[in-house]
């Protein structure tokens, strides 16, 4: 597993592109997911997600995946489970103080982030603490639900403006002065 995890970090840009395509597909499937029910899909999707991400990234299924922000290195692999950078005990050569045979997850994360598009900026974003109530749940479904909601909200706002504009044109003139002209002073 460790060797595959390091492979994923070394090829972080390729995995980033793969995930971006996958994310578009899963967000596009939101209408189907809503019909079937996210609750019904949670268990089977989480099982598939655990196998795939477990193999590739040694995922711990925290339910709040931040792989795209941490150079495809899962911060939950840190023995201290630090989500916002390394502890003060990184050994020479970038090895972990708790598991000396393992490179620090955050050394790997910085390496992977440097290979990704905008990775250096994304790794600097402070992550919230882990919500333990989400452990074992699918972050894929959570992303699909949240992104589809924001896309749907934007579409609804555009639709509202598009339908409201013709009515506004009927009630208001096409152009109107912004303010009354001040009277002309003496010459």
Secondary structure per residue as TSV (DSSP state, phi and psi in degrees):
chain	resnum	aa	ss	phi	psi
A	1	X	-	360.0	-42.6
A	2	X	H	-60.4	-41.3
A	3	X	H	-64.7	-39.4
A	4	X	H	-69.0	-37.7
A	5	X	H	-60.2	-43.5
A	6	X	H	-66.6	-35.1
A	7	X	H	-61.3	-44.0
A	8	X	H	-61.9	-37.9
A	9	X	H	-69.7	-41.6
A	10	X	H	-64.4	-26.6
A	11	X	T	-114.0	37.5
A	12	X	H	-58.3	-38.9
A	13	X	H	-64.6	-41.4
A	14	X	H	-65.4	-42.1
A	15	X	H	-67.0	-33.1
A	16	X	H	-63.1	-46.0
A	17	X	H	-63.8	-42.4
A	18	X	H	-60.6	-44.3
A	19	X	H	-67.1	-37.5
A	20	X	H	-60.6	-41.7
A	21	X	H	-65.7	-44.1
A	22	X	H	-61.4	-40.5
A	23	X	H	-63.3	-41.7
A	24	X	H	-60.4	-41.2
A	25	X	H	-64.7	-47.8
A	26	X	H	-67.8	-34.7
A	27	X	H	-69.1	-37.6
A	28	X	H	-65.1	-25.1
A	29	X	T	-84.5	1.9
A	30	X	H	-53.1	-44.3
A	31	X	H	-58.2	-40.4
A	32	X	H	-66.1	-43.7
A	33	X	H	-60.5	-38.0
A	34	X	H	-66.9	-40.5
A	35	X	H	-64.2	-45.2
A	36	X	H	-71.1	-38.9
A	37	X	-	108.5	120.5
A	38	X	H	-60.4	-34.4
A	39	X	H	-62.1	-39.6
A	40	X	H	-69.1	-32.8
A	41	X	H	-82.1	-19.8
A	42	X	H	-53.2	-52.5
A	43	X	H	-64.8	-51.2
A	44	X	H	-66.4	-38.5
A	45	X	H	-68.0	-40.1
A	46	X	H	-62.7	-36.2
A	47	X	H	-65.6	-44.3
A	48	X	H	-65.0	-44.5
A	49	X	H	-59.7	-40.7
A	50	X	H	-63.9	-40.7
A	51	X	H	-66.8	-50.0
A	52	X	H	-65.5	-54.6
A	53	X	H	-72.5	-28.0
A	54	X	H	-64.9	-42.6
A	55	X	H	-68.2	-48.6
A	56	X	H	-77.6	-39.6
A	57	X	H	-121.7	2.4
A	58	X	-	56.5	44.7
A	59	X	-	-63.5	141.7
A	60	X	-	-103.4	7.2
A	61	X	-	52.4	55.1
A	62	X	-	-74.3	-17.6
A	63	X	S	87.2	-1.9
A	64	X	S	-135.2	64.1
A	65	X	-	-61.1	132.0
A	66	X	-	-125.2	22.6
A	67	X	G	-54.5	-38.2
A	68	X	G	-70.0	-15.4
A	69	X	G	-101.8	-10.0
A	70	X	T	-123.5	35.6
A	71	X	T	60.1	31.1
A	72	X	T	64.9	20.6
A	73	X	-	-107.8	118.7
A	74	X	-	-72.8	117.0
A	75	X	G	-66.9	-16.7
A	76	X	G	-72.4	-8.9
A	77	X	G	-79.0	-11.3
A	78	X	S	-65.6	129.7
A	79	X	T	-56.5	-26.2
A	80	X	T	-95.3	-1.9
A	81	X	-	52.4	46.3
A	82	X	-	-80.9	128.6
A	83	X	S	-103.0	-2.3
A	84	X	S	-133.4	35.7
A	85	X	S	122.7	168.5
A	86	X	-	-74.1	158.8
A	87	X	-	-78.5	-176.7
A	88	X	T	-84.2	6.1
A	89	X	T	-108.9	25.5
A	90	X	-	-68.3	126.6
A	91	X	-	-81.2	169.8
A	92	X	G	-56.4	141.0
A	93	X	G	82.9	1.8
A	94	X	G	83.4	22.0
A	95	X	B	-91.0	154.7
A	96	X	-	-72.9	142.4
A	97	X	S	-75.3	-27.4
A	98	X	S	-84.3	-43.3
A	99	X	S	-118.4	87.8
A	100	X	T	-59.5	-20.9
A	101	X	T	-82.5	-10.9
A	102	X	S	-105.3	135.1
A	103	X	B	-68.4	146.3
A	104	X	-	-57.4	132.7
A	105	X	H	-56.4	-36.3
A	106	X	H	-77.5	-26.6
A	107	X	H	-65.7	-43.7
A	108	X	H	-65.1	-39.9
A	109	X	H	-61.4	-44.3
A	110	X	H	-64.6	-38.1
A	111	X	H	-63.6	-47.3
A	112	X	H	-65.0	-41.3
A	113	X	H	-63.3	-34.4
A	114	X	H	-66.1	-20.5
A	115	X	H	-89.7	-13.9
A	116	X	S	-94.5	157.4
A	117	X	T	-69.9	124.2
A	118	X	T	59.1	19.9
A	119	X	H	-65.5	-37.0
A	120	X	H	-63.8	-32.5
A	121	X	H	-78.5	-40.6
A	122	X	H	-68.6	-32.3
A	123	X	T	-71.2	-19.7
A	124	X	T	-82.3	-11.7
A	125	X	S	-71.4	126.8
A	126	X	-	-72.6	126.6
A	127	X	-	-88.5	144.7
A	128	X	-	-70.1	161.0
A	129	X	-	-61.2	157.1
A	130	X	-	-67.9	130.8
A	131	X	-	-91.0	102.4
A	132	X	G	-63.4	-18.4
A	133	X	G	-71.0	-15.0
A	134	X	G	-94.9	-2.4
A	135	X	T	-56.7	134.4
A	136	X	T	84.6	-3.5
A	137	X	S	-94.2	164.5
A	138	X	-	-84.3	118.0
A	139	X	H	-75.6	-24.4
A	140	X	H	-61.1	-47.8
A	141	X	H	-66.6	-36.2
A	142	X	H	-63.2	-43.7
A	143	X	H	-63.5	-43.8
A	144	X	H	-59.2	-46.0
A	145	X	H	-63.2	-47.8
A	146	X	H	-68.5	-45.4
A	147	X	H	-68.2	-39.7
A	148	X	H	-64.0	-35.7
A	149	X	H	-65.1	-44.5
A	150	X	H	-68.6	-38.3
A	151	X	H	-65.8	-42.5
A	152	X	H	-64.2	-38.9
A	153	X	H	-64.8	-42.3
A	154	X	H	-65.0	-41.0
A	155	X	H	-65.4	-40.6
A	156	X	H	-64.3	-39.5
A	157	X	H	-65.1	-42.3
A	158	X	H	-63.2	-41.4
A	159	X	H	-64.3	-40.0
A	160	X	H	-63.0	-45.4
A	161	X	H	-64.1	-42.6
A	162	X	H	-63.8	-38.9
A	163	X	H	-80.2	-28.9
A	164	X	H	-77.7	-29.3
A	165	X	H	-60.1	-47.1
A	166	X	H	-60.6	-38.2
A	167	X	H	-65.8	-38.2
A	168	X	H	-65.3	-36.9
A	169	X	H	-65.6	-32.9
A	170	X	H	-70.0	-34.6
A	171	X	H	-87.8	-24.9
A	172	X	S	-121.0	150.1
A	173	X	-	-68.4	159.3
A	174	X	S	-63.3	-35.3
A	175	X	-	-143.8	145.8
A	176	X	-	-144.4	148.7
A	177	X	-	-65.9	145.5
A	178	X	S	-75.4	-32.4
A	179	X	S	-149.4	161.0
A	180	X	-	-72.5	136.5
A	181	X	-	-64.4	134.0
A	182	X	-	-70.0	150.4
A	183	X	-	-63.6	146.7
A	184	X	-	-74.6	134.7
A	185	X	-	-80.1	172.5
A	186	X	-	-63.1	150.0
A	187	X	-	-92.9	360.0
